[in-house]
Amino acid sequence: MQELSLNFPTVVILVVIAALAVLAIRRMTHRGLCDCGDHCESGCHGCEGCSAAESMAAAMEEAAKGK
């Protein structure tokens, strides 16, 4: 088994990865998995009222049927 060396560049990369993971988890807990507020003009009323979410769901269903 290879030895794990923790030099300065390795530590910096690990800290950056950990920080990005924390930000991603924080965003998911605050906004939830349906993040249509970024794409819909009227704000997010759940995935039901968002045309962007509806078009993504339709595209996924079409792709699933094609397989």
N, C-alpha and C positions, 0 to 999 in steps of 0.2 A: 504494500500500500504506500502511495506517495505521501510525503510529508506536506502538511498544509502550512505554508508560510504566510504570516500576516504582516506584510510590509505596509508602508504608508499608502501607496496607490490602491492596494487591495482593500484596506480599511475604508478609504474614501468611496470606492465603488460600492461596498456593502452598505455604507451609511446612506448613499444616494438611493439605492434600491429600497432600503427600509423606509426612507422618507416618502418615496413615491407610493409604496404599498400603503402606508398610513394615510396618505392623502386620498388614495383610491377608495379605501374602506370608509373613510370619513364621508366622502361624497356619496357613496352608496347608502350609508346609514341616514344621511340628511335628506337626500332626494329620492331614494328608493331606486328600484331597477327601471321603472318607467320614467325616463327623463325627457319627456316630450316638451317641456317648457323651453328648451333651447331651440326647438324647431317650429313651434306653433305660435302664431301671432297673438292668440287670445289667452295664452298662458296654459298651464297644465291643469286639466280637470280629470286626470286619470288617462289611461290609454284609450278610453272609449271615445273621447271627443277630439282626438288629435288626428288630423289627416296624415301627418308624417308617420305616426305609429301604425295607422291603418294601412298605408301604402307599403310599409316595411313588412307587416304581417301578410299582406296579399302576395308580396314577392316571395316570402318564405314558403307560403303554401304552394305557390306555382312551382318553385324549385323542388319542393318535396314530391309533388305529383310527377315531375319529369324524371325522377330517379327510378 
